[in-house]
Amino acid sequence: MPKTSRNNRIDFIELPVNTKADLTRAKAFYSGVFGWSYQDWGDDYADSRDSGIGSGLNADADHRSSAPLVVIYADGLEALRTKVLAAHGVITRDIFAFPGGRRFHFKDPAGNELAAWSDH
């Protein structure tokens, strides 16, 4: 079976948590209920790769969203940013680096916040 490209596909969902203590409780909840395991990236972020679509828990007040954040993978992050703007999307957080790649956040014309990321 041919491998499907990740480009322009939902790749990750990030759930906001308010505090580092909430992060610990959320990890315990999802581990206990669904059997998910987590990799910690510092003391304010953890992600799971065994939850189906990748998922993360974000307690970083500087860049967590206020609602669950759908994250789309992009082969060309800058090109996708240009397309988002041309289609009347609004950049809410410009391209920034994080462990594992780079990403930006945007709102669609209906006001939904999403993110796009690339590992290069």
C-alpha positions, 0 to 999 in steps of 0.5 A, spaced: 500 500 500 503 506 498 504 511 503 500 517 504 503 524 504 502 528 510 502 534 507 496 539 508 493 533 513 491 534 520 497 531 524 496 533 531 491 536 536 493 540 542 489 540 548 490 546 553 491 546 560 492 551 565 497 549 570 503 544 570 499 541 576 493 540 571 498 537 566 500 532 571 493 530 572 491 530 565 496 525 563 494 521 569 487 521 566 488 520 559 493 514 561 489 511 566 482 511 561 485 510 554 492 507 556 496 513 552 503 514 554 507 521 554 513 524 552 515 530 556 518 536 553 520 540 559 515 541 565 509 544 561 508 540 555 507 533 553 505 529 547 503 522 545 504 518 539 499 512 541 493 516 541 491 515 534 492 522 531 498 525 535 496 529 541 499 534 546 498 537 552 500 544 553 501 548 559 505 554 557 502 560 558 506 564 552 503 559 547 498 555 549 491 556 545 484 557 549 481 551 546 483 545 542 488 546 537 488 542 530 495 542 527 496 541 520 502 538 517 506 542 511 511 541 507 512 548 505 511 552 512 512 559 508 508 557 502 502 555 506 503 561 510 502 565 504 496 561 502 493 562 508 493 570 508 491 570 501 485 566 503 483 572 508 486 568 514 489 571 520 496 570 523 495 569 530 502 567 532 507 568 526 512 562 525 516 560 531 521 554 532 519 549 538 523 542 539 521 538 533 520 543 528 517 550 526 509 552 526 505 558 526 498 559 528 492 562 524 484 563 524 480 562 518 475 566 516 470 563 521 474 565 527 477 558 528 484 558 530 489 552 527 496 551 527 501 549 521 507 545 522 513 543 519 519 538 521 524 542 517 
